[in-house]
Amino acid sequence: MPDEKDQDAWLIERSTAQNNWAQAKSDYATAVTLHDAGIYYAAVFFAQQTAEKCLRAACILRLQKNPRGHNIIQSANALHAPLEVMNAAAELNADFLTARTVEAAEGVPAQMYDREIAVRHLEAGRVVMDWVRALM
């Protein structure tokens, strides 16, 4: 039987998962708003953040593990995600850095993303979110 300390730790982790899920939903709404405003590089970043936080919540609840870092392919793989989700994670994975930093982008992120790319990333974020919602 788990002791009180273990139960408290699990409650904290569960709360962390719920907070990640809530923030993921807000990040997706932000991505859509930025897309609609034509701020595509930021929409791409928030689409990646949507997937990262969804997968983090799922890893905490399903695996009792809070992933470190930002590699969403690893998180999706740990959850045995289907191919469609793995492909979405692969689409979004690099954009944690590329959409934010000139060094990773080897240029200006604001000039590298267009509407088509942003739409593709929004769709990928939605695929991950829908799968995690069904998983939880």
C-alpha positions in Angstrom: 0.0 0.0 0.0 1.5 3.4 -1.0 2.3 5.6 1.9 1.0 9.2 2.3 4.1 10.7 0.8 3.7 8.6 -2.4 0.0 9.7 -2.6 0.9 13.3 -2.2 3.6 13.0 -4.9 1.0 11.5 -7.3 -1.5 14.3 -6.6 1.1 16.8 -7.4 2.0 15.0 -10.7 -1.7 14.7 -11.5 -2.1 18.4 -11.0 0.9 19.1 -13.2 -0.7 16.9 -15.9 -3.9 18.8 -15.7 -2.1 22.2 -15.8 -0.2 21.1 -18.9 -3.4 20.0 -20.6 -5.1 23.3 -19.7 -2.1 25.3 -21.0 -2.0 23.2 -24.2 -5.6 24.1 -25.0 -4.7 27.8 -24.5 -1.6 27.4 -26.6 -3.7 26.0 -29.4 -6.1 28.9 -29.2 -3.1 31.3 -29.3 -1.7 29.5 -32.4 -5.0 29.9 -34.2 -5.2 33.6 -33.2 -1.7 34.2 -34.4 -2.3 32.4 -37.7 -5.4 34.5 -38.3 -3.4 37.6 -37.6 -0.8 36.5 -40.2 2.0 36.0 -37.5 2.9 32.6 -38.9 6.2 31.9 -37.1 4.6 32.4 -33.7 1.6 30.3 -34.7 4.0 27.5 -35.6 5.8 27.8 -32.2 2.5 27.7 -30.3 1.3 24.7 -32.3 4.5 22.9 -31.2 3.9 24.0 -27.6 0.4 22.5 -27.9 1.7 19.1 -28.8 4.5 19.3 -26.3 2.2 20.0 -23.4 -0.4 17.5 -24.5 2.2 14.8 -24.7 3.7 15.9 -21.3 0.3 15.6 -19.7 -0.2 12.1 -21.2 3.2 10.9 -20.1 2.6 12.0 -16.6 -0.8 10.3 -16.4 0.0 7.2 -18.4 3.7 6.6 -17.6 4.0 8.5 -14.3 7.0 10.3 -15.9 7.4 14.0 -16.6 9.5 14.1 -19.8 12.6 16.4 -19.7 13.5 18.5 -22.7 11.4 19.3 -25.7 11.7 16.2 -27.9 8.1 15.4 -28.6 9.0 12.5 -30.9 10.4 10.7 -27.8 7.3 11.5 -25.8 5.0 10.2 -28.5 7.1 7.1 -29.0 7.1 6.4 -25.2 3.3 6.5 -25.4 3.2 4.1 -28.4 1.5 6.8 -30.5 0.0 5.7 -33.8 1.8 6.7 -37.1 -0.4 9.7 -37.7 0.6 11.1 -34.3 4.2 10.2 -34.8 4.2 12.0 -38.1 2.6 15.1 -36.5 5.2 15.1 -33.8 8.0 14.9 -36.4 6.4 17.8 -38.2 6.5 19.9 -35.1 9.6 18.8 -33.2 12.3 21.1 -34.6 10.1 24.2 -34.3 10.6 24.6 -30.6 13.9 26.3 -31.5 13.6 27.1 -35.2 10.5 29.3 -34.9 12.1 31.3 -32.0 15.8 31.7 -32.5 17.8 33.1 -35.4 20.7 30.7 -34.7 18.6 27.6 -35.0 16.7 29.0 -38.0 19.9 30.2 -39.6 17.9 33.3 -40.5 14.9 35.3 -39.3 12.1 33.0 -38.1 9.5 35.7 -38.9 10.6 35.6 -42.5 10.7 31.8 -42.8 7.1 30.7 -42.2 4.1 31.3 -44.4 0.4 30.6 -44.2 0.8 27.1 -45.7 3.4 26.0 -43.2 1.4 27.5 -40.3 -1.7 25.6 -41.4 0.2 22.3 -41.6 1.6 22.9 -38.1 -1.8 23.8 -36.7 -3.2 20.6 -38.2 -0.3 18.6 -36.6 -0.9 20.2 -33.2 -4.6 19.3 -33.5 -3.8 15.7 -34.4 -1.7 15.3 -31.3 -4.3 17.1 -29.1 -7.2 15.0 -30.3 -5.2 11.7 -29.8 -4.1 12.7 -26.3 -7.7 13.8 -25.4 -8.9 10.3 -26.4 -6.0 8.7 -24.5 -6.8 10.6 -21.3 
